[in-house]
Amino acid sequence: MPSATQPEFRPSSQAATIEPGDKIPIKVKAAYAFGGVNDIYGHWFYANLATKVFNQFLFLSPTLVGVVLVLARVVDAFTDTFFGWMSDNTRTRWGRRRPYVLFGSIVAGVALPCMFMPSSSWDASLPWTHNKVFWFMLISALLYAPMISAYSMPYASLGAELTPNYHERTNVMAWKGIVQKLSGVYMMSAWWIAQHFHVDVATGKPDVLLGMQVSAGIAGAIMICAGLATFLFVEERYYAKAQTQTRTHFWDSLGLTLKSRPFLILLGILGAYSVPTMMVTNLGDYASTYYVFGGDQAKMSGYMSLSAWGYFVFGTVGVLVTTWISKHRGKRMALVFNLVTGILAFGSSWWMYAPGQGSLVVLNTAFTGFAAAGFWVVLPSMSADVVDHDEITTRKRREGAFSSIFSWTSKMGMALAVFVSNWMLDLVGFRAELGGHQSSEAIWWIRFLFAAIPVLAMTVALILLAVYPLSQSRMRAIREELERRRGTV
């Protein structure tokens, strides 16, 4: 077995060839990729827009908004673990994963617009114990968490078992990554729709709540269609094997998963990336709104839509470049490339976020999209490799266990990031009611944290990546051993 310090195997063109039995049909790739829309809308639509709606429009304290988003992610993290374990141990005529995919997409899609239905007449300045806005936000977010978990964990597990091929796994995630970047264009344009959908005749101002309900309703309908496509056209490759394996108790499954050293390294890389990027996504929104655009929400929403297209275009290029690097130099080198470009992209925000320079904000967002797109292609593909490594020891296919812990780490990190970033806004003296007249100290700290935090965290991720042991040559040996034991799947 090669050590973590040895150079990764560089495949020849023959070694990189995907055998016909390993190749996923385009129809299946497209259907699975379409299902990735639900990951974006189910987890990010509300998280990205809740601060705008509940703080910037309804004036609920950013700390209270942060408390809600944190608690929702905490519940989400635990329900993810539950549904990951459930899908590993479910046996139905439709498979282990697909029934959850169908059910979860329907309930989560229907419920999404309901989360933006508080009354604008409620007073958000009241103490939290009597604050209807806060309680509506909290209860709706907590109820939504298990709905999207019922979809996301079986869906992620399904992706990990589509193919045993090292490179085809990356190709599948590349398809999903491109579709998710395209779906992000609509999500990032939702705030513009909310600002322009309907103007209240009495006040002459946009009816933001109605606009958000319509935007979320469209997203919810797309989620239902995406789940249906995945249910109908994506089969479970390892279900025949899974039917014969014994069910695993919840705590036993959790313990086995956390003993995997390669997986623990991936979790460390995931945490080092997802926590700071989620934190600065929130801070970046405030930096652009109140520093670049002087508090002009309507103008900012227009540039946000342009940024979405830049993120999509550059993100698509990032997916293609990362896939090429992975094929020719291995997944570890592809991830190094993503992390280095991420450091450069986030670090440059200190200069590119400048008053009145909306075009530079669009360009910087595009740069971050280039780096992020590749990261979310390679890391899930590496996680699928870890499942094969686990089967060597446990002789079981446990995609759900690994997908759920992967998600748990990501979401707990995001919960921490959201809370800390919202708490920081209060700490540095940000006040939504001041509009574009924030203090210079508050603006400086928001800009500094936005640039510095991800640079430091991605450096940590690079250090962890240096000791990751599953190179391409090691994965080839693992596959040969597995197929010797139980045959080709």
C-alpha positions, 0 to 999 in steps of 0.5 A: 500500500503506498504511503500518503507521502508518495506521489499519486499514480499518474494514469496512462490513457489506457488506465483512464479508460472507462469500461462499458460496464462502468459507464453511466448512460447519459439519460441516467447521468442527466436524471441524477444531475437534475436531482441535485437541484433539490440539494441547492433549493432544499438546503440553500434557498432558505438559508441564503434568503432568510437573512434578507427577508427576516433581517433586512426586510422585517428587521429581526435581529441578525443574532435571532436569525442566526439562532434559527438557522443554527438550530435548523442545521443542528436538527437537519444534521441529526435527521440526515444521520437518521435517514442515511441509516434508514436508507441503508437498512430499507428493503422495498420493491423500488430499492433502498433509496428511491422511495425516500427520494420521491417522498422527500422531494414532494413534501420538501417542494410543497413546504418551501414557499410556506417558510416565507409566509409571516405577516408583515404586520408583526413587530420584529423588535419585540423580545424573543419570547413575544416575537411572532416573527422569530417563532414563525421562523423557528418553527417552520425551519425546524419542521422543514429540516426532516423533510429535506433530509428524507430526500438528500441522504438517500439521494447522496447515497444513490450517487455514491453507488452508481458506478465502481469506476474511479473516473466515472464517479467524478464524471457523474459529480461533474454533471451534477455540479453543472446542473446545480450551478445553473439552478443557483442562477435562479436562486440568486435571482430570487431576491430580484424577483421579490423586489420587482414582482409586485408593488404594494399600492398603499406604500409604493414599495415592493411586496417582498414577502409575496415575491419570495413566496412566488419565487419559493413556490417555483423552486418547490415545483422544480424540486418535485419534478427533479425528485420524480426524474431521479426516482424514475430513471436512476437505478440502484446498482448495489441493491442486489448485494444490499438485499442479502446483507444483514441490517446494521444497528444505528450506533454500530453503523456510526461507530464503524464509519468514524473508524475510517481514517481516510473518511476522517481526513475528508471530514476535516477537509470538508469542515475547513472548507464549508465552515468559512465559505458559509460564514463569508457568504453571509458576510459577503452579502452585507459587504456588497449591499452596504459597502459597495451599493450603499444600502441600495437593495434594489440595485444590489439585487440586480447585480446579484442576478448578474453574479449568479450568471457569472457564478454559473459560467465560471463554475461550469468552466471550473467543473470541466477543468477540475474533471480534466485534472482529476482524470490526468493527475488524480483527485488529490491534485484536482482538490489542491487546484481548487483550494489554491484558486479558492484562496486567491479568489476570496483573498482578492475580495479585499480589493475587488469589493469597492464602492460603486464597483458592482462589476468587480463584485460580479467578477469576484463572485465568478472567481469563487464559483470557479473554485467552489464548483470543482471542490464539490465535484471532487470531494463527493467522488472521493467519498464514494471511494471511501465506501469501497475502502470500507467494504474491504473491512466490513463486507457491507455497502454503507453509502447511507452511513458515510453520506449522512456523516458527511452531511452531518459534518457539513451542516453542523459546520454551516450552523456554526458558521451562520451563527458566528457570522450573524453574531459578528454583525451585531458585535461589529456594530451593524444595524439594519435600520441604518440602511446605507449609513453604517459605521466605518468600523463595522464596514471595515470588519465585515470586509476584513473577515470576508477576505481573511477567514477563508484564506486561513481555513483553506490553508488548513484544508491543504495541510490535511489533504497532504496525508489523504491515503486513497490514491488512484493506484490504491483504489484500483487495488481495492476494486480488484480485491472486492471483485475477487471476493464478490464478483463484478457489480 
